């Protein structure tokens, strides 16, 4: 009190005499002191700003009572500021509710990046301030005291970049001394021990801390410790996204980890990690469990964790998550486990990578066949499941490398290996059994087996989704586009309900393909865009084909620049995959696009880079290099090139007919008609074109013909011949008219946003969700959006998740991309 009075008298020398005269030990009670002080303050004619610094050092309850009374009856001339590291035992909630309290919390006091840069520019005076500021702001999180200490170190550091890099791993000596002397050393031994032992955790809650500390730590006690640390601002940061969860300030955590290494044995630290691993594994948080198992030096258990989760991840199509887990494991663990090798193969095929599949599958088979190994027991269900999975992946490899009969036999082998009840894995085998049957001319058998399985598995969404996908692919090869659309719609609904990423984006691609062929370009662009926007969760082949489809749809709309941009993005994507087979296909697609844009001189360069396919493969894509090469030869127009193109088309026709691929048969026949016309063999051109139209008309194929503008002349001649022969077929005439109309980009019909969303069954966005969407497009953070709309960050997250759900996406960029496609945002 004497210090307070003395401070006030430096400004008002003649005031506060009664308060200053109070003497210990007969100091009056707090209410009497408060009355004297309030009366003295009331006599002051000017405003007084009273600042009480380091209030957290006060532990006398009478002083807290005095301050409470003073604030309760505070004269209007007094303005009180408290600076404290922890919340004082005062009625803050009441003052906050009454609007009497202005608070500056740690988040308000932290330097922003701009403020950090300005501070470092003044402190260091060099041109590296921006780069240094970015790194320091990330590590210090705007903590001003630490920034100042770091600046002191930077002044004497010969290499500033090296200093900042070291700071990422551990605090420098100035910062360490500050953290030690000002923070850690001031805590009770029990709190110090708590902080040290929990420093192994990236994030933590009371239950996890109790499990790690062990020694029968009570949850309530740990919860109380965390609450106390939060109130004391002890550099633990609450995580909004996970209520009751925290993390340490980055630099404080590094200091704690350093002290953990010097104060606790390696064996005890390993025990802490083992406890954390066990807790995370019990909660199903596998990534964290793996990390702690590895930190405890138990790579074998880490591998067992992944193997134990593989089948569930496989069934739920969680290949991205599984890939993250595998990346954490040492390579020797993966090479030594057949289950992990099978998991790697599954991930590689999701990336469209087939080259290494035979080697890895052979290695897995060899380990399974090793006498005495746990996986070699032919009666063991897990061993049989692994053998079935290997057979399925062999079947997939063989199918996509043109070995349909071998694929059929491998799929049958997989079904024989499977123990009863493994319906989802059986559906995977049935997928390639059906595709192989179709490719060997047994479409009826393929559909019969699939329909039989669908009747039996109607209650299992995951199994049904896989069977529907197989059914859609069989229909696609058969050119039955109406059935493809119906099946894909069903697949889309199931995949959304069961959260099956691979099936979901395959369904979107299939629908995009159908609508593109039907010349419903707006709907096609929507479905292709959904796949491209979610490319990190979709199968690589779905993404690749969607990008081709998107470029073609833009071209069909007369948007050549967008088409080229999409093709360029496709090349960039494939080059990043280091996949030669898919890169050649992408080169060929660029050649196809060049032909469609009348850049005939550029097409041969692309086709030459595409090279020659070594083996016949299923042609389910928009792009097949041999077909593009034939088209390019025809486009050259000279007699030798056209003759060479016609020879290639004859070979391709035999190939696609032997593979029973109706869609590609139509495409090859259309090009053959064009070739015959260029050779002056009009009658043969018209006969071939009629054959192509007879195959295409039931499915409603339009763009296969419309994407060949030179074919318009032959189509016109066909109409003349039919008229001359008095052949009357109004439906065929209408079909021909649709194809001719589709050759003109202006004929692409506009569809309103409302119509498209209704057609796709998308729930309309509310006005608030549209506001959120526009701010997401500006790349604002949740906090910035909350500030803009005057709502909480929690409200922003709720609206953002609603937007994701309604648009069938899972991230901001995807939401913006799809919204532009739908017309919700301007392109």
Phi, psi and omega in degrees: 000320179298322179294321180295314181296319180297322179295318180294326182285345174292335179261322180236084187300326185269359183260171173063031181292317182295318180294321181291337183279353180294134184236144170274157005271000180273046182290130182294165179295163186302323182294325178292318179296320180296319179298314179301315184293319180297317180296319179297320180292325180295335180281349181277129185275345183251162176292143180237127173254113183254120182250121175252106184268155178053042183296340180294345180279350181273125181238004180278119184295330180294326178293321178296320178296316179302315182293322178299315179295319180299316182290324180298325182243033188292128177293153184297340182284344186263133174235119188252132176237127177250128173248118187209149178278342181223159180294127179286159178283064181234159184287065184298318184299319180294315180297323180296317181293327181277356180076020182264001189236126170251127186243136169243105183267180184300323180296327180285330185275344181291144174289138169282174178300317180297319180292322177298317180295318179297318180297314181292326177298317178290322185284324187252328178062043177225174185279352182272007187301322184295309181299319179295320181297318180300313181292316182290322180297323179295317184280320184271345182056036176076013181288111193294316182300317181290324176300317180296317179295321178295322178297321177299317180292322181296326180300324183262357182279132179287325179238104184294320181298319179294322179297314181297321179296320177296324181296335177296329184266322181201151179293148177283180191294323178297312182295318180299316180299318180297312181297321180293307188286321186271336187243288192295315184293342182278352185269156176296152181306321181295320179292319178301315180296318178301314182296317181297312185290329180273357180291349177286350186262134175287321176221155184206156173226176184298316183296318179294316179300318180298320180294321182288317181294323179068214178049036178058036178298131181277136180303315182296321178295318178295319179300318179296321179296317180295318178299318180295316179298321179293317179296325181277005181053045186274044173056035166249137188249119176295142179257112184302322187291338183227098185300132181086004179253149183221170166217161175276152168304139189306309184291323178296321178297317180299319179297315179299320180296320177300315182288328176300317182297327184268341185253346184230141183292159179298323180296318180292323177296318177300321178297319177301315179294322179297319179295318178296319178301313182298319181294313181297319180298320179295332180271358182079015179265083193288319181303312180294321178298318179298314182300318181285327175297317179293321178295332177278358179082017183248074181294329180297315179293324177301317178295321179296325177300316181292315180300322181293335183262352189301310185297321178294317178297321179299314182291326181271004179059034182267059185289329180294316178296317179298321179297320178298320179295315182298324181296338180282338188276148172297145184300324182296330177292320180292316182293338182267356183241120181299324178295321179288325176295319177296320177299318179297319179298316179301319179292319179298318180292330175294334175273002182075019183261110182256341191304316186270359184299313181301317181298314183290320179294322177296318178299316179298319179296322180295318178295319178296328182274357180293123181296131177094348179283152183297332183274358185272353183290112184291342179268351181283124182304320181295322177296318180293322178297316179299317179296323178294317179298318178299317179297321178296316181291326171298317180300318179297312180301314183294321180297313184280000173244022172078020180250069189298317182294317178296322178297319179299315182292322179294320178296320177295321178298320180300318180294327178290326181287331189294132171289160180300146174093351181271070190289326182291316178296324176298322179294328176295317178295320179295330178302307183280337172296317180293314181297320180291320176299316179298316183291340178259015173089017181242056180301320182297321178293317180301312182290324179298312181296320181292316180295323177298314180294323180295322178295324183281330187251026187298338183273349184254108186298316184296316180294317180299319180300315181296320180291322177296322178299315178299317181298317179297320179293322177296315178298322181296313179299328180278355179077019181265079190292326178298318178291326176299316181297312182299314181294319181292325175298315178298315179299318180300314180297315180296317182295323177294318181293320184266000180058054180254102189295312183300312180296321182301310186280336169295320178299316178298319180296316180301316179294320177300318179299311182299311183292328176295312179300325179279002180067023171271079193290324181295315178295321179298315180298321178301309184293318177297320182295324178299317180295312183296320181294333180250035190297337181281353179244346181270162173296141183304318181295326176296319180294312181302313182291326178293323178293321174299313180298321180295316179297317179296321179295318175299316180298319180295334177275359182084015182260071185297324181296315178296323179297315178295320179299319179292320177296322176297320177295324177297314179301316180298318180299311185291322178299325178291342180274345182054045183243101187298320181299313181287332178293319177297322178295321179294321176300315180298322179296320177299324175295319177300315180295322177299319178296319180292335180261017177060027175260065188297330182288337180274332185302316181300327179297315179295317182294323178296319178294330181291334178072201183241132176293129184286326183226151175292132181234159177303136186251073181259007184260172172288338187239128173225113187310317180298323180292319178295322178298317178298317179299317181298319179296321177294322183294333178298324171087341180283155188302312180300320181294317179296318179298319178295320178297320180295321178297317179296321180293325176299317178295317181294324180297317176299320181295307185292328177289324177292333178270358177058042180257095184297318182301312181287330175299317178300315183296316180293319178298320179299318178291325177297319177300318178295319180296314178301320179296318179295334178274000180079018181254069189298318182300316179293324178299316182291323178297315180294319180296319177299320178298315179298317181293325179296323177286325188275328188299319179301324179274347179080028179297128178238307190288337175304324177272319185294336179281002176243077183308323178299344180287347181301322180297316181292322177298319178297318179295325179295320178297321179296316181296319180296321179293319180294324179274002179056039176274117185250117175210091186301324180293320178292321179297319178295323178296315178299320179295321177299318181294315181296321179294324182290343178289347179258114182303332181295337183285352178298119188276132179286142177236135181288159178302317182297318180296316182295316180295323177294317180299322183270002178068029182270134180288131181299148178275143176286168179298321179294320178295325176293322176298314179301317182299317180295326179283329174297323180297330179279002177065034176279149175284168178301321179295319180292322177294317179300318179295320181295320185262000180056053175225177178276161177295329177298320178295320178300316181296320179298312180295320181296317178296325176296319178298314179302314183297315183292328182265358179062046177230176182224014176202170185297311184300318179297319180299317181293316181299310182293324180296323176294321178298320181281349182086009177286333175233152178288136178286000000 
